[in-house]
């Protein structure tokens, strides 16, 4: 049962990562999208989720600062190994999207913040956070209208896309919480095998495509390892996962459904008023430097423990 629940935890976390890193980012069905493509993304993000969860448990991550470092590792593996966007517009691409989106939004807000709100003493914590995420999502979604490779989804199309992906993430959160009744204990063999997959892909695909990766990624991941190693010496047992295995009322998880409602409300107003706003530029200008700052603060605070 523990093995089964561990697999469920990895797969459900993988979809949570897909939801925040892909579905919210693209905010629409693109011309080249397909069920096979989405399934492939889920598999890739589930492998990344396994690495992330292993870091959380093996390095006894309990607070938000080392958690951001683990999120950075997840973001840089996604953007610096599987795809090579980390090296496209240096140095800003080091932050956006590995730090500014994956670590900040997917891990801190989507994975940690929402699950923390489920066990909060405030009964409306999840509802309030989901509403805020949804409103921001609606503002982000309209930025694709003014992008050369974007497109304008109708209100009905946007509503279907947002509601379907959110229903799936509600199920993912429920399964993740259910699976945490058993401790996540990845075997050494599985860790070695999945690590080998990333290393081989990095050597034979990433480096030939972006030679700078051979220097940049080891340095970035080395900084993460430096901070997390210090954290492991400070905390000898337990992890943030222990905070999420408390009883949760189902309606709190279901309250995430307010997210697409808030997003579509904003999207609908923007459609009615034909707002041509470059909201992505504002977002980029804020979160790109913020990603660097948070990584620096996280590394400093972790090393000071």
C-alpha positions in Angstrom: 0.0 0.0 0.0 2.9 2.4 0.8 4.4 1.8 -2.7 1.0 2.3 -4.4 0.4 5.5 -2.5 3.9 6.8 -3.3 3.2 6.3 -7.0 -0.1 8.1 -6.6 1.6 11.0 -4.8 4.2 11.3 -7.6 1.5 11.2 -10.4 -0.9 13.6 -8.6 2.0 16.0 -7.8 3.0 15.7 -11.5 -0.4 16.9 -12.6 -0.4 19.8 -10.1 2.9 20.8 -11.6 1.4 20.5 -15.2 -1.5 22.6 -14.2 0.4 25.5 -12.8 3.5 25.3 -15.1 1.7 24.5 -18.4 -2.1 24.9 -18.3 -2.1 28.2 -16.4 0.9 29.5 -18.4 -0.5 28.8 -21.9 -4.1 29.6 -20.7 -5.7 28.1 -23.8 -5.8 25.2 -26.2 -3.0 25.8 -28.7 -3.3 24.6 -32.4 -0.7 21.9 -31.8 -2.1 20.6 -28.6 -3.3 17.0 -28.3 -4.2 14.4 -25.6 -1.0 12.6 -26.4 1.0 15.8 -25.9 -0.7 16.5 -22.6 -0.1 12.9 -21.5 3.6 13.2 -22.4 3.8 16.5 -20.4 2.2 14.7 -17.4 4.8 11.9 -17.6 7.7 14.4 -17.8 6.4 16.5 -14.9 5.8 13.4 -12.9 9.5 12.5 -13.3 10.3 16.0 -12.1 7.8 15.6 -9.3 9.6 12.5 -8.2 12.9 14.4 -8.1 11.3 17.3 -6.2 9.6 15.1 -3.6 12.8 13.2 -3.1 14.6 16.4 -2.4 11.9 17.5 0.0 12.2 14.2 2.0 15.9 13.4 1.7 17.0 16.9 2.7 14.3 17.3 5.4 12.8 20.5 3.9 10.4 22.0 6.4 10.4 25.8 5.6 9.7 27.9 2.6 13.4 28.9 2.0 14.9 25.5 1.3 11.6 24.7 -0.4 12.3 27.5 -2.9 15.7 25.9 -3.6 14.0 22.5 -4.3 11.6 24.4 -6.5 14.6 26.0 -8.3 16.0 22.5 -9.0 12.7 21.5 -10.4 12.4 24.6 -12.5 16.0 24.3 -13.9 15.6 20.7 -14.7 12.4 21.5 -16.6 13.8 24.5 -18.4 17.5 23.6 -18.5 17.3 19.9 -19.4 14.0 18.9 -20.9 13.8 22.1 -22.8 16.6 24.6 -23.1 15.0 28.0 -22.4 17.3 28.6 -19.5 20.1 29.5 -21.9 18.1 31.5 -24.5 18.2 35.0 -23.1 21.0 35.0 -20.5 21.1 36.1 -17.7 17.3 36.8 -17.4 16.3 33.4 -18.7 17.9 31.9 -15.6 15.0 33.3 -13.6 12.2 33.3 -16.1 10.8 30.7 -16.1 12.8 28.3 -13.8 12.6 30.6 -10.8 10.0 33.2 -11.5 7.3 30.7 -12.6 8.2 27.1 -11.6 9.7 27.8 -8.2 7.6 30.8 -7.2 4.2 30.0 -8.7 4.1 26.3 -9.2 5.9 25.3 -6.0 5.5 28.1 -3.5 1.9 29.1 -4.5 0.4 26.1 -6.2 1.9 23.2 -4.5 2.7 24.6 -1.0 0.3 27.5 -0.6 -2.8 25.7 -1.6 -2.1 22.5 0.3 -1.2 24.7 3.3 -4.5 26.5 3.0 -6.4 23.1 3.1 -5.1 22.5 6.7 -5.3 26.1 7.8 -7.4 27.1 10.8 -9.0 29.7 8.5 -11.9 27.9 6.8 -11.8 30.3 3.9 -8.1 30.2 3.3 -8.2 28.0 0.2 -11.2 29.9 -1.2 -9.4 33.2 -0.9 -6.1 32.0 -2.4 -7.9 30.3 -5.3 -9.9 33.4 -6.1 -6.7 35.5 -6.1 -4.9 32.9 -8.4 -7.9 32.9 -10.7 -8.1 36.7 -11.0 -4.3 36.8 -11.8 -4.8 33.9 -14.3 -7.5 35.9 -16.1 -5.2 38.9 -16.5 -2.3 36.7 -17.7 -4.6 34.9 -20.2 -5.4 38.1 -22.1 -1.8 38.8 -22.7 -1.8 36.1 -25.4 -4.1 38.2 -27.5 -1.3 40.7 -28.3 1.5 38.1 -28.7 2.6 37.2 -32.3 2.4 33.5 -31.5 -0.7 33.9 -29.3 -4.4 33.8 -30.2 -7.7 34.8 -28.9 -9.8 32.0 -27.4 -13.5 32.7 -27.2 -15.1 33.1 -23.8 -16.7 29.7 -24.1 -13.4 28.0 -25.2 -11.5 29.6 -22.3 -14.2 28.6 -19.9 -14.2 24.9 -21.0 -10.4 24.8 -21.0 -10.1 26.4 -17.5 -12.9 24.4 -15.9 -11.7 21.0 -17.3 -8.1 21.4 -16.2 -9.2 22.7 -12.8 -11.5 19.7 -12.2 -8.5 17.5 -12.9 -6.3 19.4 -10.5 -8.9 19.1 -7.8 -8.8 15.4 -8.2 -5.0 15.6 -8.1 -5.0 17.5 -4.9 -7.4 15.0 -3.3 -5.3 12.0 -4.4 -2.1 13.8 -3.2 -3.6 14.3 0.2 -5.0 10.8 0.4 -1.6 9.3 -0.5 0.2 11.3 2.2 -1.2 8.9 4.8 1.8 6.8 3.9 5.3 8.2 4.1 7.0 9.0 0.8 10.1 6.8 0.8 11.7 6.5 -2.6 14.0 3.6 -3.1 17.7 4.2 -3.8 17.4 2.1 -7.0 14.5 4.3 -8.4 16.4 7.5 -7.5 19.5 6.2 -9.4 17.4 5.2 -12.4 15.5 8.5 -12.7 18.7 10.5 -12.1 20.4 8.5 -14.9 17.6 9.4 -17.3 18.1 13.1 -16.6 21.9 12.8 -16.8 21.8 10.9 -20.1 19.3 13.3 -21.6 21.4 16.2 -20.5 24.6 14.8 -22.0 23.2 13.6 -25.3 20.3 16.1 -26.0 20.7 19.3 -23.9 24.4 19.9 -24.2 24.6 19.3 -28.0 21.7 21.7 -28.4 22.9 24.3 -25.9 26.6 23.9 -25.1 26.5 26.6 -22.4 24.4 24.2 -20.4 27.5 22.1 -19.6 28.8 25.0 -17.5 25.7 26.8 -16.3 23.4 24.0 -15.1 26.0 22.3 -12.9 26.8 25.6 -11.2 23.1 26.4 -10.6 22.3 22.9 -9.3 25.5 23.0 -7.2 24.3 26.1 -5.4 21.0 24.3 -4.7 22.9 21.3 -3.4 25.0 23.5 -1.2 22.0 25.0 0.5 20.0 21.8 0.8 23.0 20.0 2.3 23.2 22.6 5.0 19.5 22.2 5.6 19.8 18.4 6.1 22.5 19.0 8.7 20.1 21.4 10.5 17.0 19.2 10.4 17.6 15.5 11.0 14.1 14.2 10.3 10.7 15.0 8.9 9.7 17.3 6.0 7.0 19.7 4.9 5.0 16.7 3.7 4.2 16.0 7.4 2.2 19.3 7.5 -0.2 18.1 4.8 -1.3 14.7 6.1 -3.8 16.2 8.6 -7.6 15.6 8.0 -9.0 17.9 5.4 -12.6 18.6 4.6 -13.4 17.8 1.0 -15.1 21.1 0.4 -11.8 22.9 1.0 -10.2 21.1 -1.9 -13.4 21.7 -4.0 -13.1 25.4 -3.3 -10.3 25.5 -5.9 -13.2 25.5 -8.5 -13.6 29.2 -7.7 -10.3 29.6 -9.6 -11.7 29.2 -13.1 -14.8 31.2 -12.2 -12.7 34.2 -11.1 -10.4 33.8 -14.1 -13.3 33.7 -16.6 -14.9 36.7 -14.9 -11.8 38.7 -15.6 -11.4 37.2 -19.1 -15.1 38.0 -19.9 -14.7 41.6 -18.8 -11.6 42.0 -20.9 -13.4 40.5 -23.8 -16.4 42.8 -23.5 -14.1 45.8 -23.2 -11.6 44.5 -25.8 -8.7 45.2 -23.6 -5.4 45.0 -25.4 -3.1 44.9 -22.4 0.5 43.5 -22.3 -0.1 42.1 -18.8 2.7 39.6 -19.5 5.3 42.5 -19.7 4.2 43.8 -16.3 4.4 40.3 -14.9 7.8 39.6 -16.4 9.2 42.9 -15.1 8.1 42.0 -11.6 8.7 38.3 -11.2 12.0 38.0 -13.2 14.0 40.1 -10.7 11.9 38.6 -7.9 13.0 35.1 -8.9 16.7 36.1 -8.5 16.0 37.8 -5.2 14.1 34.9 -3.7 16.8 32.5 -4.8 19.5 34.6 -3.2 17.5 35.0 0.0 16.7 31.3 0.1 20.3 30.3 -0.3 21.4 32.8 2.3 18.8 31.9 4.9 19.4 28.2 4.4 23.1 28.5 4.8 22.7 30.6 7.9 20.7 27.9 9.7 
